[in-house]
Amino acid sequence: MADNGGLKYIGTRPVRPDGVDKVTGRAEFGADWAMPGMVSGKVVRSPHAHARIRSIDTSEAEALPGVLAVITAADFPDRSGFRPARRAFNENLMASGKVLFHGHPVAAVAAVSGRIAEQAADLVEVDYEVLEPVTDILEAMQPEAPVLHEDMFTEGLEETPTAPSNVSKKAVISKGDALARFADADVVVERTFVTPMVHQGYIEPHACVGSYGEDGTATVWCCTQGHFSVRELTGMVLGMDPGDIRVIPSEIGGGFGGKTTVYLEPLAVKLSEKCGRPVKMVMSREEVFRATGPASGTVNTVKIGCRTDGRIVAMYAKLIYESGAYSGSPLGAGSMCIFAPYDVDDILIEGYEVVVNRPRVAAYRAPGAPQSMFAGESVIDELAMRIGMDPIDFRMKNAVAEGTRAAYGPVFGAIGLRECLAAAKRHPSYARPLGEDESRGVAVGFWFNGGNQSSAEVHVTDRGTVQVVEGNPDIGGSRAAMALMAAETLGVPYDRIRVRVADTESTGYCAATGGSRTTFATGMAVIQACENVIAELKTRAAATWDLGTDQVEWADGQARPVEGVNLDVEPLSLKDLARSAARTGGPISGRASLTAQGPGPSFSVNMADIHLDRETGRATVVGFTAIQDAGKAVHPDYVEGQMQGGAAQGIGWALNEEYIYDEAGVLDNPGFLDYRVPVASDLPMIETEIVEVPNASHPYGVRGVGETPIVAPLAAVGNAVSRALGVRMTELPLSPPRVLEAIDRRTSKSASAGAGT
């Protein structure tokens, strides 16, 4: 076994605590909830992408036998005095004056069966004034484009605008004088890259049960990445005190950021309030695609200049992110990430957020970063080719290190980018000879990671087992991670630790599971709670031996007198102290609540080998290697799983996935048959290598790992295809028709050049 730095449990690979329930089918997911008197809810959705609502007639639906309630925007609090962000959030869940995307909710019904609910939904009559939609991001920016929001004026401009616009904001990150420094470059590459709107592709659809009580309180059961967020957002939409809402999370069948918000929960509670019964709502797959939050499509222009020795002198980016029908894109994160791996004095990033007649976007794993870094890393690759430099060496020459100030502000602490690049250079995958029509692409990924608020409790039972209670849904093995950190801190075997994800009334506040924060932040709360338990255990042992607490130490899961105390006693284990707890002060517990600081950014290096079929245009990934700095891998299996999962999603984004809209703004591929995610036969074995450069802000060196794996694959695959073709590919996905078109263009260009000679 490799050296584990003296750690006994962290870094090992035990069986996950929730594994048995999930493989046997006992685990309960969102659509599994059932209770007495429960009825079915169904959303009525707009058939238009852009239309004014003249009127809504629910009388026929209400008259249908078996229908118990119908709601529209009129049943929710008046929105006229809301701040723009809150009004937009509420409007996204239930439209009032206008619908802004195909599938926009306009009403919802509750009935005694799903069949009757669907019939009732069809009977809701909405009179629409159909308006011209705009779904193209560049067209939406034009002055003559249809305006989605008459009260939206571009924020961040030097001069206050006088006319409404679909450009919701402009944001700038600047360091030095990039535009002037391009004159010092020997080679400059400038290109524009297009990425499509894509979906997270989680297997489990959104599902919930809402129950409103006679006492004015409500309970929600749902699949979510953050039930405290569900409590807050549901309260905001309904005008309820969040303290009057209890949210109970189920297991989650995938989220990837798409389940950090709400779509059904406030509607289910409102229907329940109106009909006096629990209301269950489950989205169809088509509804998931049409009406939940995908990732932003982008048009990103990148210009980078370097000297012939490989030193980058200036970097510029113009990033345009679509946010869907309402503002709220990850433009800021994309701007922070695009050039973060490079130590360059002169950088300028201009970002624009644009609303279009599509669903409001939501988080998708490192939200905003894959799109911007696809553009940035593609230009980096082309520069390396232009000056004849190895793509890893080129990145190493310009790589950030500890002490480098990022363009977006912070000074990096200990980071592992250079270690990842060195690992990539020596990896067997990089030396593997390429076959005919094969090519290799390299790219770097980055995510800044999150901290935020977390709470945890640790209780010791009278038999000496340990119960960890925390409030983060487990979407990537966090139960195992919490158990391992508790075991390490307490010195108690892993199999003596139990971890429970509690509801909003049974544990302290925890921010959502997302942003690669959970193992770092909630893990820190678990560690502190364990340290509080240790302090209590030492106090109990001291009382037992009639010593001062400072005369007792805790080591290897036992209390013993510190060296130099002249007392011949046997050490007391946690189990020993638990048995006597009733006589020494009562139950033994520890609690911690915190706002975690210093999450520690994460870097990765990806290598993709592709085979290009020049007759069909199909690019097949035949080899993929993911290398990433984890700080300290608490459970290496799960870290590797995150790296492989991100690679699979990134490969799909690069080669196949995209939202396709018709001229009326209707999504043409709302299902897995036509929206093609990778299946096992599309993917190679994804090799992984974990690099560990400890994060000084965490007791065990942890830095989040869930986001970074999806950032680099788009560019790694794109660079491989571009090198195979001898043409820089600038628009995703790299589907067979698009690749064939590039081959035809190159062939025609070569033929024209030959004819000219």
N, C-alpha and C positions, 0 to 999 in steps of 0.2 A: 504493500500500500504506500502511496506517495505521502511525503511528510505533510501533516495537516496543522502545523504550527502549534502543536500541543493541545489542539481541540479534540474532544472525545466524540462529540455528537455532530456538531456542525461540520458539513463537508461529507457526511455519509449519505447513503441512499436507501433509507428504510421505506417500507410500504406505506403508501399514503393512507391517512386515517379514514377517508371517505371512499376508498376504492371499492371495498366489498359491496357497500350499498349501491354503488353506481353500476357495477358489472352484474349484479343480481337483479337490478330493476327496482330495488326498494326505495331508492332516492326519489324524493318528490320534487317535480319541476313545476313551472308556473301553471300549466294547463291541467295538472293533476289535482288541484285543490277542488274539493266538493264539500258541501255542507247542507243541512236541512233548509228547505225553502228556497234554495238558490234558483235564480232565473238567468236567462241568457241576454246579453247585450250585443248590439250590432251598430256600427257606425254608418251613417249615410254620407257618402263622399261625392265631391263635385266631379262631373264628367268633363269639365272644362279646366284649362290651365290658367285662364285669366277671365274673370267675369264679375260683373256687379250683381249682387243679390237684391232683386227687387222685392221679393216676398217669399215666405216659406209657409206652406199650408200643411199642417200635421193632422188635420181632422180625420181624414180617411184612415190613416195609420192608427190613430187613437181609438177609432171605432172597430177595428179588427178584433174579433174575439181572441183572448189570450194575451193581448198587449196590455202591459201594466204601466208604462211610462214612456214619454217622448220628451226629449230635451233639445233645445237650440241655444244659441248664444244668449237669448233673452233670459235664460234660466241662471246665468252666471252674473257675478257682480258687474255693475256698470264700469266700462273700461275707459271712459272719456277722460277721467282725471289721472290715469295711470302714467307713470314714466314710460318713455318709448320702448325700453327693453322689456318691461313687464307686459306692456300692451301687446308687443310682438309675440311674446311667448304664449300669452293667452289666445291670441288670434290664430296662432299656429295649431292649437288644439281644437278650436271651434271657431270657424269663420263667422263674421257678422256682416260688415258692409261689402266686402269683396272676397272672392276666392282667388288664390294666387298660385295654385298648382293643381294638376290633375290628381284627384284623390284627397283634396283638402276637405276635412270634416265640416259638415254644415248642420248635422243633427245626429242624434243617437236614440235608439229605441231599446226597451227592455220588454221581453215577452217570456211566456212560460216554457218556450222551447226555442232552439236555434232556428228551426224551420220557420216558425211564426215570426221571429225577429227579422229574418231576411225578407219575408213577405211584407212586413210592416215597413221596413226600410224602403222597399220599392214603392210604397204608397205615399211616401213623403214627397210632396210636390214643391219644387223650388223654381221660381221664375227668375231666369238669369238674363242679364244683358251681356252678351258675349263680347269680350274685348280682345284686341290683338295681343297674342302672347309674345314674349321674347325669352328664348332659352339659350341663345348664344351669348357668351360672356362679352365678346368684343362688340357685338351689335348692341348689347344692353348699355354699353358705355357711350354710345353716340347720342348727341343732343336730340336727335329726332326719334329716338327709340321710345316705345310705349313706357310710361312711368308706372312702376308698381305702387309707389307710395307718394302721394302728393305732398306729404309733410316731411319727406326725407331730403335733407340737404347735406352735401358732402362735408364731413368733418376732416380737420387737419390741413385744410388749404390755407395758403398765405392770405388770401382775401376771402371774406365771407361771401359765400355764394348767394345769389338772389333767386335762382330757379331750382326746383327740385330735380333730383338726379337719381339714377340707379346706382351710382357710385356712392356707397355709404360712408367710406372714409379713405383717407390717405395716411400712411404711416411711413416714417423714415428712420433708418438706423445709419449713422454716419461715424466714420473714424478716419481722421486725416483728410486728404484731398484726392480722392480716387480719380476723378475726371482729369485732373492735371497730371497725375503720375503716369497715365497711359502713354504719354510721350516718351517715357524712359524705358518702355518695353521694346524688346526685339521682336516678339511675336505676340499678336493680339488675336483672340478668337471671340467672336460674338455670334450667338445663335438664339433663336426663340424656340421654346419647347412647349408642347401641349400635352396635358394629361387629362383623361376623362373623369367624369364623376363616376365613382365606384361604390359598391356596397360592402359592408363588413362581412356579409355572408354567414352570419351565425345560424346554426341549425335550428335552434329553438325560437319560434316566433314570440312576439310580445304577448303576454298573458297575465291576467290579474283577476282577483275577486275583490269587490268593494262592498263594504257593509256599513250603513249609517245607522247609528243607534238612536233610540228615543231620547237619550240624554244629551244629544248634540255632539257626540263623539263618533269617530269612524275608525274602522279597521280595514287595512288593505293587505292582501296577500299577493305577492308578485315576484316575477323573476327580474332581478335588477342587479346592477353593479354597486348600488349604493342606496340602501333603504332609508337612511337619514335624508339623503337628497330627495327621495320620493316624498317623504313626509313634508319637507319644506316646500317643494314645488307644488304638490297637491294642495297644501294649505294656501299658497299664494294664488293659485287659480280659483279656488273656491271661496276665498276670503275667510278661511278658518284659521284659528290659532294652531300652528303645527303641533303644539302640545296636546291638542284634542284628537290627533291622528296617530294611530299605532300602525306601524308597517312591519310585516313579517316576511322576510325574504325566503324564497325557495332556493333549491339548487339552481344553477344557471347553465343552460345549454349553449354557451357562447355569448359573447357580448362585444369584445374588442373595442370598447368605447361607445358602441351604439346603444347600450342599455344604462347609460349614465343620466338619462333624462326620462321624461314621462310622455306618454301618448294616450293611454287608455285609463290610467288610474283615476284622475279627477272625474272623467266621464262616468266610470263605474260607481263612484261614490255619489255623484249627483243623481244618477238613475236610482240608486238604492234609497237615497233620501226621498225621492219622489214616489217610489212604489212600496217602500217599507220592507223590501226583501234584499238579501245578498245578490249581487249581480256579477256574473262571470263574463269576461270578455277575452276572446282569443283572436288574434289577427290571422287571416289567411296569409299564405306566402305572397300572394299578389299584393295584399295590403302592406306587407313588410317592405316590399320593393318600392311601391308607389308613394308611400306616405310616412316612412320613417327617415331618419337622418343619415344619408350617405356621406361619403367624403367629398370634399370640394374638387371640382374640375379647375384646372389652372391654365393660364398662358403666361409663361415665365421667360423673360429675356435675360441672358447672362453674358457678360463681357469680362474676360480675364486677360491680363497681359503678363508676360514673364520675360526674363532674359534667357539667352541661349544656355546659360549654366544651370537653368532650372529654377531660379529664384523668382517667385511671383512678386510683382511690384504693385499691382492694382487689381481690384475686384469690384464689379458693379452688377447689380441685379435690379430688374423691374419685375415685380411679382404681382400677378393679377389673380385673385382667388374669388370664385363664385361662392356665395353664401346661401344660395337657394332663395326662397321667397322672403326671408327676413335676414337681417344682419346677424353676424355671429360666426364668421368663418375662422379657421385657425391661421389666418394671415400672420399674426404676431409670432406664433411658434415657428412657422415656416421661415420667416425673416430671421429669427434668432439662430436657426440651425444651418442655413444654407452654406455659410462660409466659416462656421465655427471650428472646423478641424484645422484651419490654416492660420499661421502666424504671419499676418500681413498688416502693415501699418496703415494702408490706405484702402478703405472699403466704403462703399455707398450702396445701400439697399433701399429702394423705394417700393412701397407696397400699396396695392389698391384692393378694396373689397367691393364686390359688385353683387347686387340682388338680381335674380332671374326667376322666371316662372317654373321653378323646380322645387322639390321638397327642401325645407330648411336643413342645412347640413348638420351633422353631429360629429362627435369625435370618432376617429378611426385610428387607433394604435399609432402613437407618435403623430397626432393630428397636425397636418400641414407639412411635416418634414420630408416624407417620401417624395412629394411633388417638387419641392424646391431643390432638394439635393439630387434628384434625377437630373435637373437642369445643370446644377453646379458641377456635379461629378462627371457629367458628359463632356463639358467644356474642359475640365481638368484632364480627362483622358485624351481629348484631341490635342491639347497643348503638349502633353507628353509625347504623342506620336509626331507632332510637328518638329520637335527638337530632338527626336530620336532617343528619348530617355525612358528607361524602364518605368512603368506606371507606379510601381510601389516606391521606387527610389525617388521619383518626382514628388510623391506625397510626403515621404520621409523628410526630404529636404526642406519642406515648408510646414511640417507638422507642428501643432501647438504642443506645449509641454507645461509642466508646473511653473506657475509664475506668469504665463502669458495672459494678457487681458483680451477677452473676447470683444468683438465689435459691439455686442449687445450689452456690455457692461462689466460683468464680474471677472475677477482674476481667478484663473483655474488653480485649484489645489493639485494634489497628486492625481494624475489621470493616466490612462493606459493606452493612448493612441499609438505612441511610438512602439510600445511593447506589442501591440496588435499587428502593426505593420511588419515588425521584425519576425513575428510568428508566421505571418502570411508568406514572407519571402523564403523562409526555410521550410515551409510546409510541403510535404510530398505532392500535394495537388498542384502546386505552382510549377513543379518540375516535370509533371506528367507530360509526355509528348502528345501533341495534338494530332488527331487523325485528319483524313481528307474531309474538307468542308467543315472542319471544327475550328472554333475560335474561343478565346478566353477574354473575359472582361473583369475588371477590378473596380471596386468602389468602396468608399468610406461612409460610415453612418454615424449619426450623433443624435443624442437626446439629452436634454438638461435634467430630466427627472424631477419628481415632485416630493414635497414634504407634507405640509398641511396637518390638520388636527386628527388625533387618534386617542383612543382610550382602551384600556384593558384591565381586567381583573384576574387575579390568580387565587384560587381557593384550594386549601389542603383538606382532603377528607380525613375522617378518623382512621381510615385504613392506610393512609399515606399516599394515595394517588393524588394527582394534581389536576385541577380543572381550570383551564384557561378560557375566559369568556371575552370575546371581542366582537366588533360590529362591522367587519368587512367580509362581504360575500367572497367565497373561495372560487376564483376563476382560473387559477394557475398553480394550485398547490400551496396556498398560503396556510392552510391548517397544518400541513407538515412542517412548513417553515417556522410557524409559531411554536409548535411542539419541540422542534430541534433547538430553538433559541432558549426556550424555557428549560429544557433538559440540560443544556450546556451551562446555563446560569445557576441553576439549582444543584447541579450535579446528580440529577435523578435520571434513571434510565428512560429512554424515549417511550418505551411501551407503558410507562406509568403516567404519561401525560395524555389528557383528553382536551380537545379544543372544540368549543361550541361557538358558532356564529349566532349571536342573540339578536332579538328584535329591538325596535327603537325604545321600548319601555324596560328592557332587561339589561342594558349596558350603557356605558357612556358614549358620547357622540364620536362617530368616526366618519371622516370624509369618504367619498366613494372610492371603490377599488378601481384605480385608474392612474395614469401618469407615472407608472412604475413606482408607486409610493408605498404600497402595502407592506411588503417585507421590511422595507427601511423604516417607515414611520410607525406602523402598528407594531412591528417587531420591537422597536425601541420602547414603546409603551409596555409591551409584554416583559421586556428585560427589566424595566424600572419597577414594574409590579412584582417581579420575582425578587428583585433586590429588597423591596419592602418586606416580602415574606421572609427573606434571609435575616433581615434585621429583627423581625419578630421571633424567628426561631432562635437566634442568638440570645434574645432577651429571655425566652423560656428556658433555654439551657442554663443561662446564668442564674436564674432563680432556682432551678433544680439543684445546682451545685453551690448556691450561696456565694456567687462571684459577681463582680461588676461586669456589665455587658462588654466593656472594652477588654476584658480578660478572656473573652471567648471568640474563637474564629470559626468560620464556616468553610470547609474545604472538602472536595470529593463527596458532597452530599451528606456531610456529617458535621456536627458541632463538636469542638474539642477545645480544651483550655489552650491559650496561646503559649508559645514556647517561653519557658521561664516561670510559669505558674506552677507552684509545687502542689499538685493535686493529682493523685493517682486514681483516675476514673476512666471508664470505657467511653469512647465517643458515643454521642447520641445521634442516630439517624433521623431523617425526616419522619420516617414511620414511627420511631420511638416517641418523638416529640408530639406527633399527631395523636397518638394513643392517650397521652397524658394532657391533651389540650384543655379538657374540661376542668382539670385541677389547677392549671397554670395560667388561666386567663381567658379561656373560651376559644371559639373557632379562630383558625389562623388564615388570614387573607391579606392580600396586597392589592393596591389599586394605583393606577397612574393615568393621567391625562396630560397631553402635551401638544404643542405645535412643533413638529419636527423641523429642525434647521439643518442645512448642509447636506442635501440628498446626494450630492456627488454625481456629476454628469457621466454618461457612458458612451464609449466609442466602440465602433466595430469595423472590421474589414471583411468584405465578402468577395469571393471569387466564383464566377459562373463560367462553365464550359458549355458551349452550345454546338449542336450540329444543325447545319442549314441545308434543307432540301431545296435546291434551286429550281426544281420543276414545280413544286407545290407551294413554295414560299413558307413552309412550316419550319419554325425554329424550335428545336427540342433541347431542353436542358439536360445534358448527359452527365454533368458533374457540378456539384455546388458545395462550397466550403464556407462556413460562417465562423468567424473568430471574433470574440467580444470580451471586453473587460467587465467582469461581474463584481469587482471589488473583493468580495468573498462569496463563493457559491455555497449558500446554506444547504441546499439540496441539489447537487449537480444534475441529477436526472431532470428536474424541473427547469433548471437553467437551460440545459440542452434542448428540452422540449420547447421552451420559448423561442430559442434561436431557430429551431427547425420549423416551428409554426409560422414565425414571421417570414422566413424564407419562402415557404409555400405560398403564403398570401401575396408576398411581393412578386413572386414569379407569375402568379395569376394576373396581377395588376399589369405587369410588364407585357405579357403575351396575349391575353384573352379578354380581360374584364373591361366592360364599359357600359354605361347607360346610353341607350339609343332612343332618341326622341324624334317623333314625326313633326311636321310643320305646325300641327295644332298643339304641340306641347304635351303629347301623350307618350308615355313610356312604352316602347315596343317590345321590350324583353323583360317583363316583370316575373321571372321565375328561373329556377336553376336549369331548365332545359335550354333556354336561349341566353341567359346570363351565365357564361361558362366559367365556373371556378375549377381549379385543378383537382383532378382525382389522382389516386395513387399511381395509376399507370402513366400519368403525365410527368411524374417527378422521379429524380434519381434518389439514391441514398444521400441524405444531406449530412455531410461531415461537419463536426463541430470541434472547436478548441476553445476552452475557457481560459482567459487570461485573468489573473488576480492581482490587481494593484489596489490595496486596501483604501477604503474611504475613511479618512481620519475622523469624520463626524459621527461614525457609528461604532458602537462598542466592538462589533465583530467585523468591521470593515465593509459592510454591505453597501452596494449601490444598486438601484433598481435595474432590472434587465428586460422587462416586458416590452418596452416601446422600441428600443434601438434595433431589434432584429428585422423590422420591416422597412427600415429607412434606406438601406443600401441596395437591396436586391433589384429595384427598378433600374438603377443606373448600371449595376454589374451586368445584368442581362442585356440592357440597351447597348452598353459598350462592347459586349461580345458580339452582338448582331451587327453593330456598325463596323467593327473590325472585319467580320466575315464578309460583309458586302463591299467594303471599301467606300461606303457612303455613310455619312453621319445621320442616324435616324433620330428624328426630333419629335415624333408624335406617337403616343401610346394609345392603344396596345399595338404591339408588333405582330399583328395578326397576319395570316398568310396573304390576304389581298393587299395589305399595306406593304409587306415585304416584296411581293411580286411586282408591285408598282415601282418600288425602288430599283429592283433588278432591271425592269424594262427601261426606266429612265437612264440608268447607267449604261445599258446596252445601246440605247439610242444615242446617247452622248458620245460613246466610244465610236459608233458607226459614223456619226457626223464628223468627229475629229479625223477618222481615217479617210473619209471622203474628201475632207479639206486638204489633206496632205497629198 
